[in-house]
Amino acid sequence: MLDENSKNWQESDINVDSLWLIGERDKSGKHRNLYHGNFIPQIPDQLLRRYTRENDVVIDLFAGSGTTLFECEKLRRRFIGFDLNLEIIDFVNSQMRGAATKYFLHNGDVVNQENTAARVAESLAAFDRQSADFLIAHPPYLDIVKFTDLPEDLSQIADIKIFLPKFMQALANALPFLARNKYFAVVIGDVYKKSEVVPLGFYVMDAIKRRFKVKLKGVVVKNIEGNRGKLGQQNIWKYRALHSDYFIFKHEYIFVFKKEE
């Protein structure tokens, strides 16, 4: 966060609005958009610049193609990440070859408490730290995109009653390593199933508030117009919506929490 005595706050491009309208995905640096999903570099860029400082430690529970890691490299943050997909881990490691950034990218199921705790603890010890400074989670949800065929992959889950407890367990495994009064963010959208909107984002937000001692600091609605899945399809989606009773999904939520204990 900006120092209270900072003189350059007026020049800051950190977005403090609760609506983020983004023209297109950032493709600079190592960002290649080779992986399915809707996690764009602008999200960790904004969050890391607001809630962390150089050399802080960031935990990413679903590292994917390295979006947060590459932003940590750019901003000089240290990184601890997890993913189930060995192929994508190999790709990310190849991209980071020769980088000065200190990071650990673990292959493992973050719902597994013993494995997650051991990997985070050993990574923090290597950084000579006892706790992390920020945590981010952009989980796959409700079988929209299946990332692997592994049974423990959350993207295989179609039932919200199964998804929610597993995702809460993943957070429960990592949050003890986040320092008190530090922040974490969950990036997630809603889904449309059986002719009805399933407000998954709000279910997740409510579950977090019920289970953990946290304060909800922000509910950001984000839309990216340049999503390759939407480009060139606006008219057909509008036609379908107008001839039915639904609205076109263009949003994701960024929930920002402050850990109290």
C-alpha positions in Angstrom: 0.0 0.0 0.0 1.1 3.6 -0.5 2.8 5.2 2.4 0.5 7.8 4.1 3.2 10.4 3.5 3.7 9.5 -0.1 3.8 12.6 -2.3 3.2 10.8 -5.6 -0.2 9.3 -4.8 -1.9 11.4 -7.4 0.2 9.9 -10.1 -0.5 6.3 -9.1 -2.3 4.1 -11.6 -3.4 1.7 -9.0 -7.2 1.2 -9.6 -9.2 1.8 -6.4 -12.6 1.6 -8.1 -14.9 -1.4 -7.6 -15.4 -1.7 -11.3 -12.4 -2.7 -13.5 -13.1 -2.4 -17.3 -10.1 -3.8 -19.1 -9.7 -3.4 -22.8 -7.6 -6.5 -23.5 -5.2 -8.9 -21.8 -1.7 -7.8 -21.1 0.6 -9.8 -23.5 3.9 -8.1 -22.5 6.9 -9.9 -21.0 6.4 -13.6 -20.5 2.6 -13.6 -20.7 1.6 -15.8 -23.6 -2.1 -16.7 -22.9 -1.4 -20.3 -23.8 -3.6 -21.7 -21.1 -7.3 -21.8 -20.8 -8.9 -19.6 -18.2 -9.7 -16.0 -17.6 -7.0 -14.9 -15.2 -5.3 -11.8 -16.7 -2.0 -10.2 -15.7 -3.6 -6.9 -14.8 -5.3 -8.5 -11.8 -2.2 -9.6 -9.9 -0.3 -6.5 -11.1 -2.9 -4.3 -9.4 -3.2 -6.4 -6.2 0.5 -6.9 -5.7 1.4 -3.2 -6.2 -1.3 -2.2 -3.7 -0.9 -4.8 -1.0 2.7 -5.9 -1.2 6.2 -4.4 -1.4 9.5 -5.6 -2.8 10.8 -8.9 -1.4 7.4 -9.7 0.1 6.3 -13.4 -0.2 3.2 -14.2 -2.3 1.4 -17.5 -2.2 -0.7 -18.6 -5.3 -2.8 -21.7 -4.7 -3.6 -22.2 -8.4 -0.5 -21.0 -10.3 -1.6 -22.1 -13.8 0.5 -20.7 -16.6 2.5 -18.5 -14.2 0.5 -15.2 -14.5 1.1 -14.2 -10.8 4.7 -15.5 -10.9 5.6 -13.4 -13.9 4.1 -10.4 -12.2 6.1 -11.2 -9.0 9.2 -11.3 -11.1 8.5 -7.9 -12.7 7.7 -6.4 -9.3 10.5 -8.2 -7.3 8.3 -10.3 -5.1 9.1 -13.8 -3.9 6.7 -16.5 -4.9 5.3 -19.8 -3.6 2.9 -21.5 -6.0 1.0 -24.8 -6.6 -0.5 -26.6 -9.6 -1.6 -30.1 -10.4 -0.6 -30.0 -14.0 3.0 -31.1 -14.5 3.2 -30.0 -18.1 2.3 -26.4 -17.3 4.7 -26.4 -14.4 7.5 -27.5 -16.7 6.5 -24.7 -19.1 6.5 -22.1 -16.4 9.9 -23.3 -15.1 11.3 -23.1 -18.7 10.1 -19.5 -18.9 11.7 -18.7 -15.5 15.1 -20.3 -16.4 17.8 -17.8 -15.5 15.5 -15.4 -13.7 16.7 -13.7 -10.6 13.4 -14.1 -8.9 13.3 -16.4 -5.9 10.4 -18.8 -6.3 9.0 -22.3 -5.6 6.5 -23.9 -7.8 5.1 -27.1 -6.3 3.2 -29.9 -8.0 0.5 -30.9 -5.6 -3.1 -30.9 -4.4 -3.7 -27.8 -2.3 -6.8 -29.5 -0.7 -4.3 -32.0 0.9 -3.5 -30.4 4.2 -0.3 -32.3 5.0 1.3 -31.7 1.6 0.3 -28.1 1.3 1.5 -27.2 4.8 4.8 -29.0 4.3 5.5 -27.4 1.0 4.7 -23.9 2.2 6.6 -24.3 5.4 9.8 -25.5 3.6 9.5 -22.7 1.1 9.1 -20.0 3.7 12.1 -21.5 5.6 14.2 -21.2 2.4 13.2 -17.5 2.3 14.1 -17.2 6.0 10.5 -16.3 6.7 7.8 -17.6 9.0 4.8 -16.2 7.1 3.7 -14.8 3.8 2.6 -11.3 2.9 -0.2 -12.0 0.4 -2.2 -14.9 -1.0 -4.1 -15.1 -4.2 -6.5 -17.9 -5.4 -8.1 -18.1 -8.8 -9.5 -21.6 -8.7 -11.0 -23.6 -11.5 -14.7 -23.9 -10.8 -17.7 -26.1 -11.6 -16.3 -27.9 -14.6 -16.3 -24.9 -17.0 -12.9 -25.8 -18.3 -11.3 -29.1 -17.3 -7.6 -28.5 -16.8 -6.6 -32.1 -16.1 -8.2 -35.6 -15.8 -7.0 -35.9 -12.2 -9.8 -36.7 -9.8 -8.4 -34.1 -7.3 -8.6 -31.3 -9.9 -11.3 -28.9 -8.8 -12.2 -28.3 -12.4 -13.7 -31.8 -12.5 -16.3 -30.8 -9.9 -19.8 -29.9 -11.2 -21.6 -29.8 -7.9 -21.3 -26.6 -5.8 -22.0 -28.6 -2.6 -18.8 -30.6 -3.3 -16.7 -27.7 -4.7 -17.3 -25.2 -1.8 -15.9 -27.5 1.0 -12.9 -28.5 -1.0 -12.0 -24.9 -1.9 -12.5 -23.8 1.7 -10.2 -26.6 2.8 -7.5 -25.3 0.3 -7.8 -21.9 1.8 -7.7 -23.3 5.3 -4.5 -25.2 4.5 -2.7 -22.0 3.3 -4.1 -19.1 5.4 -2.3 -20.1 8.6 0.9 -19.1 6.8 -0.4 -15.6 5.9 0.7 -13.0 8.4 -1.9 -11.4 10.6 -3.4 -8.2 9.1 -2.2 -9.1 5.7 -4.5 -9.5 2.6 -5.6 -12.2 0.3 -7.7 -12.2 -2.8 -10.1 -14.7 -4.4 -10.9 -14.3 -8.1 -14.0 -16.2 -9.2 -17.1 -15.9 -11.4 -20.6 -17.1 -11.5 -22.0 -19.9 -13.7 -25.1 -20.7 -15.6 -26.5 -24.2 -15.1 -29.8 -25.8 -15.9 -31.3 -22.5 -17.2 -30.4 -20.6 -14.0 -27.6 -18.4 -12.7 -25.6 -20.0 -9.9 -24.1 -17.1 -8.0 -20.9 -19.0 -7.1 -19.0 -15.9 -6.3 -21.4 -14.9 -3.6 -21.5 -18.4 -2.2 -17.7 -18.4 -2.0 -17.6 -15.0 -0.4 -20.2 -16.0 2.2 -18.4 -19.3 3.0 -15.1 -17.4 3.6 -16.7 -15.0 5.9 -18.4 -17.8 7.9 -15.3 -20.0 8.2 -12.4 -17.5 8.7 -11.8 -14.5 10.9 -11.4 -11.9 8.1 -12.7 -8.6 7.0 -14.1 -8.2 3.5 -12.3 -5.1 2.1 -13.4 -5.1 -1.5 -15.8 -6.6 -4.0 -14.4 -5.7 -7.4 -16.3 -6.5 -10.6 -14.0 -7.1 -13.6 -14.7 -7.4 -17.2 -12.3 -7.8 -20.1 -13.6 -6.9 -23.5 -10.7 -8.5 -25.4 -11.3 -12.1 -24.2 -10.6 -14.3 -27.2 -13.7 -16.3 -26.5 -15.9 -13.2 -26.9 -14.2 -11.5 -29.9 -16.3 -11.6 -33.0 -19.2 -13.3 -31.2 -20.9 -10.3 -29.7 -23.8 -10.4 -32.2 -24.6 -14.0 -31.9 -24.6 -13.9 -28.1 -26.8 -10.8 -28.2 -29.2 -12.5 -30.6 -29.4 -15.6 -28.3 -29.9 -13.4 -25.2 -32.6 -11.3 -26.7 -34.5 -14.4 -27.9 -34.2 -15.9 -24.4 -34.4 -14.6 -20.8 -30.8 -14.5 -19.7 -28.0 -11.9 -19.6 -24.5 -12.4 -21.1 -21.9 -13.3 -18.6 -19.0 -10.8 -18.9 -17.9 -10.5 -15.3 -15.7 -12.0 -12.6 -15.4 -11.0 -9.0 -12.2 -10.1 -7.1 -12.9 -10.4 -3.4 -10.2 -8.9 -1.2 -10.0 -9.9 2.5 -7.9 -8.9 5.4 -6.9 -11.6 7.8 -7.6 -10.8 11.4 -6.1 -13.8 13.1 
